[in-house]
Amino acid sequence: MKHVFAFGVLGALVACGGHGVTSSPRTTPSSTGAARQREVASPRVCLGKRRILEALGNKELATAAARPSDRVELEPARPRGVAPAIEHAYGVAAPATVLIKTRDGMGSGVIIDARRGLVLTNHHVIDDLLGEDLTIHVTLELGKTLPAGRVVASDTKLEGVVVKTDAVKDLAIVKIIDPPKQLAQAQISEFDPRVGETVMSIGNAGIGLTWAAKVCNVSKIGDATRETSMLEVGDCTRDDPTATEDDRRRHREQCQARKEEIKRNVEQSPQALSVQTTCSVNGGDSGGPLVNAWGEIVGLNQSVRFGANTLAFHVHVAEIRELVKDVPDTAVAVIPDPFCESGAEVTVEDFDGDGVFDATSAAKSMAFEGGQVRPQGVFLFDLDEDSTKGMTADRPFDPEVALVLERDDAFAFYDTDGDGELDVMLRDDQADGTPERAYRIAHGQAKPDRSLLSKKTLDPSLVPGGSLQRFGAVAVGLGHSKLTTRDAIAAADTPRVPDFARSFGDEGYAQDSDGDGTVETIYARQNAGMAVLFDVRSKVLGGLKSGDAAAPALKTGQLHPQYVYFDKPAGAWALYDTDADGNFDLALFSKRPQQIDGNDRFSVNTSYATHAFAIASGKPPVAIKDPVGRSLSRPDLFRDAAVKKAFLQGPTGRSDQRGGFPDPLEGATGQSEPWHLVALDHDRQVLEQTSRLGHVVVVDLDRDTKKLATRTPSELAKPGELDAELAIVRDVEAGWFYYDTDRDGAYDTVLYTRDFAAGQIDNAFKLDPTGEKVTVLAMTGPAFRPELVKASGKAREKLTAIVDSMKASIASTKGK
């Protein structure tokens, strides 16, 4: 599993790759002399648990789970001789440096015990090599020293296993199986590095030569989670004496919000004492040693900050000293801990829409692989919704199911007996719903259980009394419907209206979208999605400036937006307060089709409502029909002219097209694919466009378009050029059928179907000539009605063949 803590500082830190441990003999203890301070390892804390408690609002327990202050150890001063030239260090440490093969490239390591064959490296170098038995097997390559003194690959490949690892501090120890004699070895320094000291980094950067050295200086030693310079941005206590009290308050709130955001991002880096240097380390250098002039290890290459190639970070030798105590001889099983994998950014959500918090989400990224979009991160699901009972600093949430999504992998954990402990783990290497490995977990040990391989990755049968609807809501909400059963997906088919206060979170930034000088919009990034909030009447938002952090305004609880938009893997929601009374009264949902082209769903159009609900305070939402099949963006729904005007100039920037229906001439799913002319009988009467996820045909049945047979498709595709009596738009699974029943040049009837393959009417509309007045019709049956436009028998036959072809093409877009 690839841990992202090595990549997280402000989006700018990236990892550099991908026991008898002796110390330096060069010092002599002194019985006299002043005492000196010595850095020691930072206490190991699971940051994810603290973030969950903070997200749940339990500040008391979150404080109890917070990391204690760093300690400083005092010991007698130890004199050292004159340091040798720094190039001496290469001859000592480079022969002990090894190249480590990873899944996607290579990293580095350094031999710290030749007799036992122990190799020190970063956890993130070896974590994607997790084997079936949950141990990590590693291939290493030794170097050899040439007469001229440089080290090159020796072609000697060795196998090793990870015998100790600490993902939080990004450290690991590999034990070479059957280590050869006369291995080189680097010493772990008893002396800490000093600011300004000349040091050397050695590693196997993927963009340069192997066993390369970079000479640089130590620029700082400290804790990146609390000492990063960006945490010092701005003095939140300093006020402008000429500013108004409101402006001073806004300054303090925004300053503190920026600091909190920076702190959360910084805390995604390893929780360990760090050495900052000016070494130009790069990908592949991870795990290589940082050594002093004597060639002793004072740190381990770990990460580099983007945009500043001379700013590198290394795990401090104090952390290494702590790790090398009591190193075992046998491989260690690495069982991921969903709580500690959660990282720095945690939100609490109501996944099944019943108004009760039931999930914590820590989305780390959105992975783009081969055109596919996959949410990445850790998601904990409290299916019986009892997490507020018995909450502790060590057990901040009570999930029955936990899901860890990392690149191609999905790890699903279960509490099968309801005792509060996760006792089953399924590993799904391709995140396709079929686990390749299954384990029973007890007392920190994992035992394979092949009987569990018949289960789905998210399987309701593993949780006694587990709700099918909630399992389906989990899978669909994450955009991974393949992970669970068809019954669970079917049970979650009807969406539940989200609670704005529980779903929006507290992240985002303010924006003056309509350009009137007053902020009315918040744009926010959510876990696995995004959100927009629009409140033209808010005094809270009115006190902000464009670009301000939105957290202070969101936390007041005083926002009463007229419009909120959420876009998530399951689909998009638009909530409306149409009468601007401070309460939502309408909810529109556009369900995103599941299992499209191997989970490539984020490219699917979610602009049109597949479901609609009337909302009244204190009452359950009521499904309604009128908005179904029409746009989610409906300025005409606002009764207040000022709200409507601001909305048109703000979040959407457009008005409805012909009653809120897609315009056939805008093309299949809005994509700019070429148009083609197809003959229905002897003339070219069908204008056709196809895309990977959509299909449009526009038909001139009576052939009264001027010069129809001689004009190009691009000429006819312009508005008003083709006098069509019939148009059909398929957008993945949904479809619209447009009819000009009176042949006056304008469509007057629109039939909508959510399921184009089935072809049955889900809503029907009558349009006036302007398209501004839309009336819902009580029609049922098939949506394809060529008789409405009086198509001839031969034309009807060919049109039926075209529609059948459009239905058949849906199967090619759906996942297996």
CORLINNOR-V223440 format. One record per helix or strand of 3 or more residues. SS is the DSSP state (~ for helix, > for strand). FROM is the first residue (numbers start at 1). TO is the last residue. If there is no record, write none. Layout:
BEGIN
SS_FROM_TO + SS_FROM_TO
END
This chain:
BEGIN
~_4_7 + ~_9_11 + >_13_15 + >_35_39 + ~_47_55 + ~_59_64 + >_72_76 + ~_88_96 + >_97_101 + >_106_113 + >_118_121 + ~_123_129 + >_136_145 + >_151_166 + >_171_176 + >_198_203 + >_212_223 + ~_224_227 + ~_229_232 + ~_245_266 + >_273_277 + >_289_291 + >_297_305 + >_312_316 + ~_317_323 + ~_340_342 + >_347_349 + >_359_369 + >_372_381 + >_401_406 + >_409_414 + >_424_428 + >_437_442 + >_445_448 + ~_450_454 + ~_460_462 + ~_468_477 + ~_481_483 + ~_486_491 + ~_500_503 + >_509_511 + >_521_526 + >_529_534 + ~_539_542 + ~_551_555 + >_563_568 + >_571_576 + >_586_591 + >_611_614 + ~_635_637 + ~_641_649 + ~_658_660 + ~_664_666 + ~_668_670 + >_676_679 + >_684_690 + >_694_699 + ~_713_716 + >_726_731 + >_734_739 + >_749_753 + >_763_767 + >_774_776 + ~_786_789 + ~_793_813
END
